[in-house]
Amino acid sequence: MRVDPTHGKCRSCGGVLEIVEVDDATMSVECEECGDSYEVETDAFDDGGIIYWPAMMAAQEEVPE
């Protein structure tokens, strides 16, 4: 899931972030431009943890059998 650049950008280069994985406490992000990856808290993008984290948790649950 791509992070809206107005909500957050890569801390290394300012590029666009993609959320690649989440768990109960963190989200793993990767920059589409420089490839840097790191973990952030579930509310890292000033959304109170209600936009990105729940959507990614739901998407991870929809694993095809």
Secondary structure as UniProt FT lines:
FT   TURN            5..7
FT   TURN            11..13
FT   STRAND          17..22
FT   STRAND          26..31
FT   TURN            32..34
FT   STRAND          37..41
FT   TURN            42..45
FT   TURN            48..49
FT   HELIX           52..61
//
